């Protein structure tokens, strides 16, 4: 008797694997990941900067932060970027951030 391939009707698959696959395909885990990154951003940036910015996106190690104005974007990129990146990279509570990208957008939650 031949064994059915994994994932075929009648085959067996671990419930945890099925749920993890579903969460990934549907994007359900994204808000949870952003919540953890938001906490890490607050720790790295401090309340003053974190209160004027918003974690917008994280993909492939690139963290996108939204700011209110072009002036604020320039200030963070030019003067604080390397320091903020180093602080994020030291934080064991978040995924590895390779780069921070600042963009003008809706920084208020």
Beta strands, then each sheet from edge to edge (+ up, - down):
strand 1: 53-59
strand 2: 62-67
strand 3: 99-104
sheet 1: 1+ 2- 3-
end
